[in-house]
Amino acid sequence: MGRTREAGCVAAGMVIGAGACYCVYKLTWGKDENEKLWDEEEDEEEEKEEEEESCSGKPEIWGKTEREVKANVGVEAGAKPQDSSKAEVNVGPANGPGIKKEMHPESQGGGGLEAKAKALFKILKEQARAKAGRGIRLPNISGNRTLAQSLPCPGGRGGGCHPGRSGSRARSRASGKTKRKTRSKSTKAPATAWPVRRGKFNFPYKIDDILSAPDLQKVLNILERTNDPFTQEVALVTLGNNAAYSFNQNAIRELGGVPIIAKLIKTKDPIIREKTYNALNNLSVNSENQGKIKAYISQVCDDTMICRLDSAVQMAGLRLLTNMTVTNHYQHLLSYSFPDFFALLFLGNHFTKIQTMKLIINFTENPAMTRELVSCKVPSELISLFNKEWDREILLNILTLFENINDNIKSEGLASSRKEFSRSSLFFLFKESGVCVKKIKALANHKDVVVKVKVLKVLTKL
């Protein structure tokens, strides 16, 4: 009997080990393959229970508080379960009522391994569902909140963050339709761009068409009457492109186009202001047009200084101011903005610095503007523009600016009246501090030959 008992223990161990391996396979590798099979069996069981409830006259609710699941372990054909050896397995979640499962152990005969593993896997699955809140739905919800039958239960199974399959099956059974995965639509508001442009409108010409005087009159009429930003933009670009030709510069002025274009300087739309400055910039090449534009030069200067730093509007405004100060006729209209120009020269990026230097150089070429120019307050950090780390264009422009101011101080005899200027003035920074001269001498060994020649030319005039 000893050997027979040992053989029985070994056989029982092998059966238990094989069952455990089968369960592990089902829980891991075989889960995806058999998930549909278990879901279908579960659906059939739920449908049978719902039919029994409907026959007994019980009302339909979202879910049951307790549900008994009997897993009968299969045995050989004709074997009966033993009532005296029922084992209860508690699968209730930690925060909910317990659910008792009755498991009938099979006789130790052969042929019941797969049925045993299937029943054990089903029990483990029910335990996992109960712990995750999937197998239990509480009938009483705190508060007076009610869920409409036409709406899916939020969060699906157990209030999760993804739509549940059980809710989808319940809806499909109620409506008789096949299961479909619901895709949540994004409720994120699209980013709004400034300004909002309309894609379709009827404009009679292309922006690169060279127009005759009657056609220019039509475009000016459209620009004067419309309030649509997109139409205004296209009209301004069309007029700006035509203003690049000398014969159309005169035609636009004679048709009264300068005031029509200039009135859009006051608009809040930065794109419209930029296109307005570009059109006026092309028109300002003509000296007669400058006489019309001078009425708006102070407004353009103020807007250029207060708009966003390094923006396209600021660059367009600086280009227009540079064209308007090429001659000496209207430079005095901008003398009040000298400190702002030097501040912008220090704060702006590479392109803003270059355009601001070109504007200031126009003033330095007029000896009559020297006293006002050198007496304005400038940031002491302006001296950093003489460092060799800057590229050729910035170094050549700042050296030209210094050269012109130094020549004008000599020609105007301002060197003898140095007491008139404060220590924060441009005169003190360029002439009295001696820092600029040291910085320029340090550039004598610059690797760029053009910069080196310019430095030698400036040093010879000191």
C-alpha positions as CSV (number, residue, x, y, z in Angstrom):
1,M,0.0,0.0,0.0
2,G,2.9,2.3,0.6
3,R,4.0,2.3,-3.0
4,T,0.4,2.6,-4.3
5,R,-0.1,5.7,-2.1
6,E,3.2,7.3,-3.3
7,A,2.1,6.7,-6.9
8,G,-1.2,8.3,-6.2
9,C,0.4,11.3,-4.6
10,V,2.7,11.7,-7.6
11,A,-0.2,11.4,-10.0
12,A,-2.2,14.0,-8.0
13,G,0.8,16.4,-8.0
14,M,1.2,16.0,-11.8
15,V,-2.5,16.7,-12.2
16,I,-2.3,19.8,-10.0
17,G,0.8,21.0,-11.8
18,A,-0.7,20.5,-15.2
19,G,-3.8,22.4,-14.1
20,A,-1.7,25.3,-12.8
21,C,0.3,25.5,-16.1
22,Y,-2.9,25.5,-18.0
23,C,-4.3,28.4,-15.9
24,V,-1.1,30.4,-16.3
25,Y,-1.4,29.9,-20.1
26,K,-5.0,31.0,-20.1
27,L,-4.2,34.1,-18.0
28,T,-1.2,35.2,-20.1
29,W,-0.6,33.9,-23.6
30,G,-4.0,32.4,-24.3
31,K,-6.0,35.3,-22.9
32,D,-6.3,37.2,-26.1
33,E,-7.2,34.1,-28.1
34,N,-10.0,32.9,-25.8
35,E,-11.3,36.2,-24.6
36,K,-14.1,36.3,-27.2
37,L,-15.1,32.7,-26.3
38,W,-15.4,33.6,-22.6
39,D,-17.3,36.8,-23.3
40,E,-19.8,35.0,-25.5
41,E,-20.4,32.4,-22.7
42,E,-20.8,35.2,-20.2
43,D,-23.3,37.0,-22.5
44,E,-25.3,33.8,-22.7
45,E,-25.4,33.4,-19.0
46,E,-26.4,37.1,-18.5
47,E,-29.2,36.8,-21.1
48,K,-30.5,33.7,-19.4
49,E,-30.6,35.5,-16.0
50,E,-32.3,38.5,-17.6
51,E,-34.9,36.2,-19.1
52,E,-35.5,34.6,-15.7
53,E,-35.9,38.0,-14.1
54,S,-38.3,39.2,-16.8
55,C,-40.4,36.1,-16.3
56,S,-40.5,36.5,-12.6
57,G,-41.7,40.1,-12.9
58,K,-38.6,41.7,-11.4
59,P,-37.7,45.3,-12.6
60,E,-34.7,45.8,-14.9
61,I,-31.7,47.5,-13.2
62,W,-28.1,48.4,-14.2
63,G,-26.6,45.4,-12.3
64,K,-27.0,43.0,-9.4
65,T,-25.5,43.4,-5.9
66,E,-24.7,39.7,-5.6
67,R,-24.5,37.0,-8.1
68,E,-23.8,33.3,-7.5
69,V,-21.7,31.5,-10.0
70,K,-21.5,27.7,-9.7
71,A,-18.5,26.2,-11.4
72,N,-19.1,22.5,-11.6
73,V,-15.8,20.7,-12.2
74,G,-16.4,18.1,-15.0
75,V,-15.6,14.5,-14.3
76,E,-15.9,11.3,-16.2
77,A,-19.1,10.7,-18.2
78,G,-21.9,9.9,-15.8
79,A,-20.1,11.1,-12.6
80,K,-22.1,13.1,-10.1
81,P,-20.9,15.9,-7.9
82,Q,-20.6,15.2,-4.2
83,D,-22.8,17.5,-2.1
84,S,-20.9,16.8,1.1
85,S,-17.6,18.3,-0.2
86,K,-18.7,21.8,-1.3
87,A,-16.1,24.5,-0.9
88,E,-17.0,28.2,-0.8
89,V,-14.6,30.7,-2.4
90,N,-15.1,34.3,-1.4
91,V,-14.5,36.6,-4.4
92,G,-16.1,39.8,-3.1
93,P,-14.0,43.0,-3.4
94,A,-12.5,44.7,-0.5
95,N,-15.0,47.5,-0.5
96,G,-18.1,45.6,-1.4
97,P,-20.3,42.7,-0.3
98,G,-18.8,39.2,-0.7
99,I,-19.9,36.9,-3.5
100,K,-19.7,33.3,-2.7
101,K,-18.8,30.7,-5.3
102,E,-19.6,27.0,-4.9
103,M,-17.0,24.6,-6.3
104,H,-17.6,20.9,-6.5
105,P,-14.4,18.9,-6.6
106,E,-14.2,16.2,-9.2
107,S,-13.3,12.7,-8.6
108,Q,-9.7,11.9,-9.2
109,G,-10.5,9.9,-12.4
110,G,-8.8,10.8,-15.6
111,G,-10.3,12.9,-18.5
112,G,-11.4,15.9,-16.3
113,L,-8.2,18.0,-16.5
114,E,-9.4,20.5,-19.1
115,A,-12.7,21.0,-17.4
116,K,-11.0,21.5,-14.0
117,A,-8.7,24.1,-15.5
118,K,-11.5,25.8,-17.3
119,A,-13.6,26.1,-14.1
120,L,-10.6,27.3,-12.0
121,F,-9.8,29.9,-14.7
122,K,-13.4,31.1,-14.6
123,I,-13.3,31.5,-10.8
124,L,-10.0,33.4,-11.0
125,K,-11.5,35.6,-13.7
126,E,-14.6,36.3,-11.5
127,Q,-12.2,37.2,-8.7
128,A,-10.3,39.7,-10.9
129,R,-13.5,41.2,-12.2
130,A,-14.9,41.6,-8.6
131,K,-11.6,43.2,-7.4
132,A,-11.7,45.7,-10.4
133,G,-15.3,46.5,-9.8
134,R,-16.4,44.8,-13.0
135,G,-18.5,42.0,-11.5
136,I,-20.5,44.2,-9.1
137,R,-22.8,47.1,-9.7
138,L,-24.4,48.7,-6.7
139,P,-28.1,49.4,-7.1
140,N,-28.1,52.4,-4.7
141,I,-26.1,55.4,-5.9
142,S,-25.5,58.2,-3.3
143,G,-27.4,61.4,-4.0
144,N,-30.2,62.0,-6.5
145,R,-28.2,61.5,-9.6
146,T,-29.9,59.3,-12.3
147,L,-28.5,57.9,-15.5
148,A,-30.7,58.1,-18.6
149,Q,-31.1,54.8,-20.4
150,S,-30.1,56.3,-23.7
151,L,-26.7,57.3,-22.4
152,P,-23.8,54.9,-21.8
153,C,-22.6,54.5,-18.3
154,P,-19.7,56.9,-17.7
155,G,-16.3,55.1,-17.7
156,G,-17.7,51.7,-18.7
157,R,-16.9,48.9,-16.3
158,G,-16.5,50.0,-12.7
159,G,-16.1,53.7,-13.7
160,G,-12.8,53.2,-15.5
161,C,-11.3,55.7,-17.9
162,H,-12.0,53.8,-21.0
163,P,-15.4,52.7,-22.5
164,G,-16.4,49.3,-21.1
165,R,-17.3,46.3,-23.1
166,S,-20.0,45.2,-20.8
167,G,-21.9,48.5,-21.3
168,S,-21.5,48.1,-25.1
169,R,-22.9,44.6,-24.9
170,A,-25.9,45.7,-22.8
171,R,-26.7,48.4,-25.3
172,S,-26.3,46.1,-28.3
173,R,-28.6,43.5,-26.6
174,A,-31.2,46.2,-25.9
175,S,-31.2,47.6,-29.5
176,G,-30.5,44.3,-31.3
177,K,-27.4,45.8,-33.0
178,T,-23.9,44.4,-33.3
179,K,-21.2,45.6,-30.9
180,R,-19.2,48.7,-31.9
181,K,-16.4,50.4,-30.2
182,T,-17.2,54.0,-29.4
183,R,-14.5,56.6,-30.1
184,S,-14.5,59.6,-28.0
185,K,-14.3,62.8,-30.0
186,S,-11.8,65.4,-28.9
187,T,-13.4,68.4,-27.2
188,K,-10.3,70.5,-27.3
189,A,-11.0,73.9,-28.9
190,P,-9.0,74.6,-32.0
191,A,-6.3,77.3,-31.7
192,T,-7.6,80.6,-32.9
193,A,-5.2,82.5,-35.1
194,W,-5.2,86.3,-35.3
195,P,-6.8,87.4,-37.6
196,V,-9.2,84.9,-38.9
197,R,-9.1,84.9,-42.7
198,R,-11.9,83.9,-45.0
199,G,-10.8,81.6,-47.8
200,K,-13.3,82.6,-50.5
201,F,-13.9,86.1,-52.0
202,N,-14.2,87.6,-55.4
203,F,-11.3,90.0,-56.1
204,P,-11.1,91.3,-59.7
205,Y,-7.3,91.1,-60.0
206,K,-4.3,89.1,-59.1
207,I,-1.9,90.6,-56.6
208,D,1.0,90.6,-59.2
209,D,-1.0,92.2,-62.0
210,I,0.3,95.5,-63.3
211,L,-2.8,97.6,-63.4
212,S,-3.8,100.7,-65.4
213,A,-5.2,103.9,-63.8
214,P,-8.8,102.8,-64.1
215,D,-8.0,99.4,-62.5
216,L,-6.1,101.1,-59.7
217,Q,-9.2,103.2,-59.1
218,K,-11.3,100.1,-58.7
219,V,-8.8,98.6,-56.2
220,L,-8.8,101.9,-54.2
221,N,-12.6,101.9,-54.1
222,I,-12.7,98.3,-52.9
223,L,-10.1,99.1,-50.2
224,E,-12.0,102.2,-49.1
225,R,-15.4,100.5,-48.8
226,T,-14.6,97.0,-47.4
227,N,-14.1,96.0,-43.8
228,D,-13.1,92.5,-44.6
229,P,-9.5,91.9,-43.4
230,F,-8.7,89.4,-46.1
231,T,-10.0,91.8,-48.9
232,Q,-8.0,94.6,-47.3
233,E,-4.8,92.6,-47.2
234,V,-5.1,91.5,-50.9
235,A,-5.9,95.1,-52.0
236,L,-2.9,96.5,-50.1
237,V,-0.6,93.9,-51.5
238,T,-1.8,94.6,-55.0
239,L,-1.3,98.4,-54.5
240,G,2.1,97.8,-53.0
241,N,3.3,95.7,-55.9
242,N,2.1,98.3,-58.4
243,A,3.7,101.1,-56.3
244,A,7.1,99.5,-57.2
245,Y,6.7,101.0,-60.7
246,S,7.3,104.8,-61.0
247,F,4.4,105.4,-63.4
248,N,2.0,103.8,-60.9
249,Q,3.5,105.7,-58.0
250,N,2.3,108.9,-59.6
251,A,-1.1,107.4,-60.6
252,I,-1.9,106.2,-57.1
253,R,-1.1,109.7,-55.7
254,E,-3.2,111.4,-58.3
255,L,-6.1,109.1,-57.6
256,G,-6.0,110.1,-53.9
257,G,-4.7,106.7,-52.9
258,V,-2.2,107.8,-50.2
259,P,-4.9,108.9,-47.6
260,I,-7.0,105.8,-48.4
261,I,-4.0,103.5,-47.7
262,A,-2.7,105.5,-44.7
263,K,-6.1,105.4,-42.8
264,L,-5.4,101.7,-42.2
265,I,-2.4,102.5,-39.9
266,K,-5.0,102.8,-37.1
267,T,-6.3,99.3,-37.5
268,K,-5.6,96.8,-34.8
269,D,-4.8,94.0,-37.2
270,P,-1.0,93.6,-37.3
271,I,-1.1,92.0,-40.8
272,I,-3.0,94.9,-42.2
273,R,-0.6,97.4,-40.6
274,E,2.3,95.6,-42.0
275,K,0.9,95.6,-45.6
276,T,0.0,99.3,-45.2
277,Y,3.6,100.2,-44.3
278,N,4.9,98.1,-47.2
279,A,2.6,99.9,-49.6
280,L,3.6,103.3,-48.2
281,N,7.3,102.3,-48.3
282,N,7.1,101.7,-52.0
283,L,5.2,104.9,-52.6
284,S,7.8,106.9,-50.5
285,V,10.5,106.4,-53.1
286,N,8.8,109.2,-55.0
287,S,9.6,112.6,-53.5
288,E,6.2,114.0,-54.3
289,N,4.6,111.0,-52.4
290,Q,6.8,111.8,-49.4
291,G,5.1,115.2,-49.2
292,K,1.8,113.3,-48.8
293,I,3.1,110.7,-46.4
294,K,4.9,113.1,-44.0
295,A,1.5,113.8,-42.4
296,Y,1.5,110.2,-41.0
297,I,5.2,109.8,-40.2
298,S,4.8,110.6,-36.5
299,Q,2.0,108.1,-36.2
300,V,4.1,105.5,-38.0
301,C,7.1,106.2,-35.7
302,D,5.0,105.9,-32.5
303,D,3.4,102.6,-33.6
304,T,6.8,101.2,-34.6
305,M,8.2,101.9,-31.1
306,I,5.3,100.4,-29.2
307,C,4.5,97.4,-31.3
308,R,5.9,93.9,-30.5
309,L,9.7,93.8,-30.5
310,D,11.3,92.3,-33.7
311,S,7.8,91.8,-35.3
312,A,7.1,92.1,-39.0
313,V,5.1,95.3,-38.3
314,Q,8.1,96.9,-36.6
315,M,10.5,95.9,-39.4
316,A,8.0,97.4,-42.0
317,G,7.7,100.6,-40.0
318,L,11.5,100.9,-39.7
319,R,11.9,100.5,-43.5
320,L,9.3,103.2,-44.1
321,L,11.0,105.6,-41.7
322,T,14.4,104.9,-43.3
323,N,13.1,105.8,-46.7
324,M,11.4,108.9,-45.4
325,T,14.7,110.1,-43.8
326,V,16.9,109.6,-46.8
327,T,16.6,113.3,-47.5
328,N,16.9,116.0,-44.9
329,H,13.4,117.4,-45.4
330,Y,11.5,115.4,-42.8
331,Q,14.2,114.3,-40.4
332,H,13.3,116.9,-37.8
333,L,9.8,115.3,-37.5
334,L,11.5,112.3,-35.8
335,S,14.1,114.0,-33.6
336,Y,12.0,113.3,-30.4
337,S,12.4,109.6,-31.0
338,F,16.2,109.5,-30.9
339,P,16.4,107.8,-27.4
340,D,13.9,105.2,-28.6
341,F,16.0,104.4,-31.7
342,F,19.1,103.8,-29.6
343,A,17.2,101.6,-27.1
344,L,15.8,99.6,-30.0
345,L,19.3,99.3,-31.4
346,F,20.4,97.6,-28.2
347,L,17.3,95.5,-27.6
348,G,16.5,94.3,-31.1
349,N,17.6,91.1,-32.8
350,H,20.1,91.0,-35.6
351,F,17.8,92.3,-38.3
352,T,16.2,95.0,-36.1
353,K,19.7,96.2,-35.2
354,I,20.8,96.5,-38.9
355,Q,17.6,98.3,-39.9
356,T,17.8,100.7,-36.9
357,M,21.5,101.5,-37.7
358,K,20.5,102.4,-41.3
359,L,17.9,104.7,-39.9
360,I,20.3,106.4,-37.5
361,I,23.0,106.7,-40.1
362,N,20.6,108.8,-42.2
363,F,20.5,111.3,-39.3
364,T,24.2,111.3,-38.9
365,E,24.7,112.3,-42.5
366,N,22.9,115.5,-41.8
367,P,25.2,117.8,-39.8
368,A,22.2,119.9,-38.7
369,M,20.9,117.0,-36.6
370,T,24.2,116.4,-34.8
371,R,23.5,118.4,-31.6
372,E,20.2,116.8,-31.0
373,L,21.6,113.4,-31.8
374,V,24.7,113.4,-29.5
375,S,22.8,115.0,-26.6
376,C,20.2,112.2,-26.3
377,K,20.5,109.6,-23.6
378,V,21.7,106.2,-24.7
379,P,22.2,102.9,-22.8
380,S,25.9,102.3,-21.8
381,E,25.5,98.7,-23.1
382,L,25.6,100.2,-26.6
383,I,29.3,99.9,-26.5
384,S,29.0,96.1,-26.8
385,L,28.2,96.5,-30.5
386,F,32.0,97.2,-31.1
387,N,32.8,93.6,-30.0
388,K,34.5,91.4,-32.6
389,E,31.9,88.7,-32.1
390,W,29.4,90.5,-34.3
391,D,29.2,89.8,-38.0
392,R,30.6,92.1,-40.8
393,E,27.3,94.0,-41.5
394,I,26.8,95.1,-37.9
395,L,30.4,96.1,-37.4
396,L,30.5,98.1,-40.6
397,N,27.3,99.9,-39.7
398,I,28.4,100.8,-36.2
399,L,31.8,102.0,-37.4
400,T,30.1,104.2,-40.0
401,L,27.8,105.6,-37.4
402,F,30.8,106.4,-35.1
403,E,32.7,107.9,-38.1
404,N,29.9,110.2,-39.1
405,I,29.3,111.4,-35.6
406,N,33.0,112.1,-35.0
407,D,33.2,114.1,-38.2
408,N,30.1,116.1,-37.4
409,I,31.3,116.9,-33.9
410,K,34.5,118.4,-35.5
411,S,32.7,120.3,-38.2
412,E,30.1,121.7,-35.8
413,G,32.6,122.6,-33.2
414,L,30.9,120.7,-30.4
415,A,34.2,119.4,-28.9
416,S,34.7,122.7,-27.1
417,S,31.2,122.6,-25.6
418,R,31.5,119.3,-23.9
419,K,30.0,120.6,-20.6
420,E,26.6,120.8,-22.3
421,F,26.3,117.0,-22.5
422,S,25.6,114.6,-19.6
423,R,27.5,111.5,-18.8
424,S,24.7,109.4,-20.2
425,S,24.7,111.1,-23.5
426,L,25.9,109.7,-26.8
427,F,28.6,112.4,-26.9
428,F,30.2,111.2,-23.7
429,L,30.0,107.5,-24.7
430,F,31.6,108.1,-28.1
431,K,33.9,111.0,-27.4
432,E,34.8,111.4,-23.8
433,S,34.8,108.0,-22.2
434,G,37.6,106.6,-24.5
435,V,36.0,103.2,-24.3
436,C,34.9,103.3,-28.0
437,V,38.4,104.1,-29.1
438,K,39.8,101.1,-27.3
439,K,37.1,98.9,-28.7
440,I,37.9,100.1,-32.2
441,K,41.6,99.6,-31.8
442,A,40.9,96.1,-30.7
443,L,39.2,95.5,-34.1
444,A,42.3,96.3,-36.0
445,N,43.3,92.7,-36.0
446,H,39.9,91.4,-37.1
447,K,39.9,88.4,-39.4
448,D,37.6,90.1,-42.0
449,V,39.6,92.3,-44.3
450,V,36.7,94.7,-45.0
451,V,36.2,95.3,-41.3
452,K,40.0,95.8,-40.9
453,V,40.1,98.4,-43.7
454,K,37.1,100.3,-42.2
455,V,38.8,100.3,-38.7
456,L,42.0,101.8,-40.1
457,K,40.0,104.5,-41.9
458,V,38.2,105.5,-38.7
459,L,41.4,105.4,-36.6
460,T,43.2,107.8,-39.0
461,K,40.4,110.4,-38.4
462,L,40.7,110.4,-34.6
